[in-house]
């Protein structure tokens, strides 16, 4: 498994050689977080949010659990619009608590809505206390906007997912 991941990473790096960065988010500023669309799909009030905890900059973008409902909430990027046809290498890094098992999916599509997220790029599960990174490649078309969707899928009664970064 580790060898497979290393091969995938090497191929992705070759695809990205000379590529431009179209999206880079580390969620250290609330203004950057506010460019993303938050969708509380299960309407339970527990969703993606920005927390300005100055003691830990790695825990600012959080999905908070609900005791009764499993995660079904989305954080969707601003438009990613390549200037030329290209392969877009997407990396998403998250972490959770040491004691609970979180999970999330990474999607992409043509609109900043749940219906617009039409293709799954990767799953990150289990999300535990150390950084976990998903990496996938999307075919981009010149001038055609693309959106990245982070879908929280944790079971009910867990703790939090911390979205560390997203890059495309």
Secondary structure, DSSP 8 states (H G I E B T S, - for coil): -HHHHHHHHHHHHHHHTT-----EE---SHHHHTTSEEE-TT-SS--EEE---TT-GGGSEEEE--SSS---EEEE---EE-SSSEEEEEEEEEE--SSS-EEEEEEEESSSSTTTEEEEEEEEEEE-SS-EEEEEEEEE-TT-EEEEEEEE---TT--EEEEEEEE-
